[in-house]
Amino acid sequence: MINLSFSKNWNNKLCCDLFTTIRYKSPLKIGDIVSVTTKLENSSVKSFAQVVSKESFLLKDIPEAVFAFDMGLSKALGIKEIERIYAQYNIHNIQFDILCLKHYYPTK
């Protein structure tokens, strides 16, 4: 199972039933179940989610609304943050995947 790690709970999105994430070259497919780890000050929280949609964009083509909902930032500030996170890549020439996930509660 793939783990999606979040350094922070951007825009409190992980408290919602559905949430998005912007990822570089995600191997995930619609229907995949992932573990989700969120780092907190002194601990981490783990949950599970299912991929419900996946779309790929060049960074400049990601809609403003995606940055607002995903990161709580304007597009310009969101791009600067992604530049920081992915500093080892030329982020303006690669596609990013916008994943929409739904919290998943396994049944016994």
C-alpha positions as CSV (number, residue, x, y, z in Angstrom):
1,M,0.0,0.0,0.0
2,I,1.3,3.4,-1.0
3,N,1.6,6.0,1.8
4,L,0.8,9.7,1.1
5,S,2.7,11.8,3.6
6,F,1.6,15.4,4.4
7,S,4.0,17.7,6.1
8,K,1.1,19.8,7.3
9,N,-2.7,19.8,7.0
10,W,-2.9,22.4,4.3
11,N,-6.2,24.4,4.5
12,N,-7.5,21.8,7.0
13,K,-8.3,19.6,4.0
14,L,-7.6,16.3,5.7
15,C,-10.5,17.0,8.1
16,C,-12.9,16.8,5.1
17,D,-14.4,13.6,3.7
18,L,-13.0,14.5,0.3
19,F,-9.7,16.2,-0.2
20,T,-7.1,16.9,-2.9
21,T,-3.4,16.7,-3.2
22,I,-1.0,17.9,-5.9
23,R,1.7,15.3,-6.6
24,Y,4.5,14.9,-9.0
25,K,4.2,11.7,-11.1
26,S,1.8,9.8,-8.9
27,P,1.7,6.1,-9.6
28,L,-1.8,5.9,-8.1
29,K,-4.9,5.0,-10.1
30,I,-8.6,5.6,-9.5
31,G,-9.8,3.1,-7.0
32,D,-6.5,2.6,-5.2
33,I,-6.5,2.7,-1.4
34,V,-3.7,4.5,0.3
35,S,-2.5,5.2,3.8
36,V,-2.4,8.9,4.7
37,T,0.1,10.2,7.2
38,T,0.0,13.7,8.6
39,K,2.8,15.0,10.7
40,L,1.8,17.0,13.7
41,E,4.1,18.8,16.2
42,N,4.9,15.8,18.4
43,S,3.2,12.9,16.6
44,S,1.6,11.8,13.4
45,V,-1.9,10.7,12.4
46,K,-2.6,7.8,10.0
47,S,-5.8,7.2,8.1
48,F,-6.8,5.6,4.8
49,A,-8.3,7.1,1.6
50,Q,-9.4,5.9,-1.8
51,V,-8.5,7.7,-5.0
52,V,-11.7,8.9,-6.7
53,S,-10.2,11.0,-9.5
54,K,-6.8,11.8,-11.1
55,E,-6.0,14.6,-13.6
56,S,-2.6,15.7,-14.9
57,F,-1.6,19.3,-15.6
58,L,1.4,21.5,-16.2
59,L,1.8,23.6,-13.1
60,K,0.8,26.8,-14.9
61,D,-2.4,25.1,-16.1
62,I,-3.7,24.1,-12.7
63,P,-6.8,26.2,-11.9
64,E,-6.6,28.9,-9.2
65,A,-9.5,27.1,-7.4
66,V,-7.4,23.9,-7.0
67,F,-4.7,25.9,-5.1
68,A,-7.3,27.6,-3.0
69,F,-9.0,24.4,-1.9
70,D,-5.8,22.2,-1.8
71,M,-3.4,24.6,-0.1
72,G,-5.5,27.6,1.0
73,L,-3.2,29.7,-1.1
74,S,-3.4,31.8,-4.3
75,K,-2.1,30.2,-7.4
76,A,1.1,32.4,-7.3
77,L,1.9,31.5,-3.7
78,G,0.9,27.8,-4.3
79,I,3.4,27.6,-7.2
80,K,6.1,29.2,-5.0
81,E,5.5,26.6,-2.3
82,I,5.6,23.7,-4.9
83,E,8.9,25.2,-6.2
84,R,10.2,24.9,-2.6
85,I,8.9,21.4,-2.1
86,Y,10.2,20.1,-5.4
87,A,13.3,22.2,-5.6
88,Q,15.3,19.3,-7.2
89,Y,13.0,19.4,-10.3
90,N,12.4,21.9,-13.1
91,I,8.7,22.0,-12.1
92,H,7.6,24.2,-14.9
93,N,8.2,21.5,-17.5
94,I,6.6,18.5,-15.8
95,Q,3.1,17.4,-15.2
96,F,1.6,17.2,-11.8
97,D,-1.3,15.0,-10.8
98,I,-4.3,16.4,-9.0
99,L,-5.7,13.6,-6.9
100,C,-9.1,13.7,-5.3
101,L,-9.3,11.2,-2.4
102,K,-12.2,10.1,-0.1
103,H,-11.5,9.0,3.4
104,Y,-11.8,5.2,3.5
105,Y,-13.0,3.2,6.5
106,P,-12.4,-0.5,6.0
107,T,-15.0,-2.8,7.3
108,K,-14.1,-6.0,9.2
